[in-house]
Amino acid sequence: MQIIEFGADDPDLIAATFEIRTAAHAADTPENPMPVRRFYETLFTHAWPGRKSRWFAARKNGRVVGVLRLTFWLDSNPNLAHFLLHVHPDDRGQGVGSALLDLAVESTRAGGRRNLATNTPLAWEGGPARDEAGARFLEHRGFTRALTAVNRRCKVDALDPSEEDRLYDKALAAAAGAYELRQWVGPVPDDLLVTMCRMDNMIVNEIPLGDLEIEPEDIDTEKLRAAEDVNRAEGRIKLHSVALDKDGGIVAWSEISVDEGPYTAAHQGITIVDPGHRGNRLGLLTKLANLRLLRERFGHVTEIWTDNADVNAHMIAINEALGYETIDADGDYQRKLEM
C-alpha cells in the first residue's frame, strides 16, 4: 500500500477520493444527505479562515482505497488537530484505516499538537441501523467519546399550517414588541457586520460541547467576510433570521444553508440567543421565520437536517415542536497524544 499526499493540483486524486467519500456514505449513512461534489472540490482551493488542511490518499494495486483529511487551527486552539478518514467499503479490514490513522497521529505530533479529534456515525434509538465499526476502531486506538450529536430531519411542511401559525404568533407575543425581526439571504449586511461577529464569537461558550477540548476563536469582520467568500465558492447559500434589540444589536440568530443546484436537503446551522435575552422565545421565532424564508425562496428544498448535542434539551424540545425526527448520531472522539 502507498500513501500519497496531494492537493489542488491533482484533480484525478480529488475525483478518486470523492468517489471513496460517496461510497462510504452509501454504505454507512445512506439516509443522510448525499455529499456535494462542488463542496468537496472547494475544500482543496479555498481554505476556511484560520485553518490549514493536508490531504492523503491510500492506494493499493494502483487503485485509490482510502482518504485522510487532517486539519490544523492556525490562530486559535494551538493544541488541536482534527481528521476525517474514509475507506472504501470493499477495502475495509485490510489495514488501510490503521495506516491512515497512524499517519494522522504522526503528523499531529510533528505539528506540535497534543489533542487529535474526529467523528464517526452512531446508531440512535428510533433511527436506522448503523454499523458502529468506526467507533470501535477509534476506541481500540485510544480515543474516547467526548460528545454525542443527534442528527434530525424535518420536512419543510411538517407542521400543520394552523399549528405553525399558532407557534409563530406565540413567539411574537413573547417578544412583546421589544425586538425587530430582520432576514436576508447571502452575506451579512454591512450595518450588522460587527454585531454578527459578536454573536459568532458567542457560539463555543454557549452551546453544549461535552468534554471536547476546543477554545473560542476570535471572529472579526475580516474573518467573517473571508468565510462568506468560501461559502460562495462552495455553492453554499446562507439564510439568516435575527432578532434585534432596541439598540439595533443582534441578540438572536438562526441560520440555514442551501446548496446551489438540485439538492433538496437544507442544513439548519446555528440557532443561538444572547443569554441576557433568553426567555422571550427568540430561538423559536427566528427558526420559524427562517423556515418560512426557506419555503419562499427555495421551493425545491423538501427537508432540513440539523444536529444537536444529546444533552441540549432546550433546542431539542424546539426542534421536536417543529416536527424534526431522529435519524442517527455522530460521536465526537478525541485522543491525547504523548509528545
Beta strands, then each sheet from edge to edge (+ up, - down):
strand 1: 2-6
strand 2: 51-60
strand 3: 63-73
strand 4: 80-87
strand 5: 115-122
strand 6: 144-155
strand 7: 180-185
strand 8: 236-244
strand 9: 250-259
strand 10: 265-273
strand 11: 303-309
strand 12: 325-336
sheet 1: 1+ 2- 3+ 4- 5- 12+ 6- 11+ 10+ 9- 8+ 7-
end
